[in-house]
Amino acid sequence: MSKRDKLIQKLRNQPNGISPQEAEKILIYLGFEFRNQVGSHKHFLRVVNGKSQRFDLLMNKSPVKRYLVDNLLEIIDGE
């Protein structure tokens, strides 16, 4: 099992135990690119079939909020 698969498995099994750094790695694996940072928020962007998707990640809160984990899982399941 690759590191990517292990992180995604952890995302599914322990949604309240994901650190911002792990969430950032998952976003990069999904094809998101870091755009900028405003304060403690990192902004990521990816373009799929001419449509852009934006994801904002709060870096100073550990663990990552549950609604952000749910959004990540929706993106993963949509692929």
C-alpha angles and dihedrals in degrees: 000000000000125000089253092054091047092052092049090048090051089049090056098041101039107025092163093053103060117120121215090246091056091048089051091053091051091051091052090048088053091056100261117144125213109247108173145321126236111189107310095341120098116200121212128188136190132177118217121179092340094310121108124220122200127200124186117201125194106220103189097060118082121219104033115250116265095241090058091051089051090051090051091050091050090054092048093048091047092062 
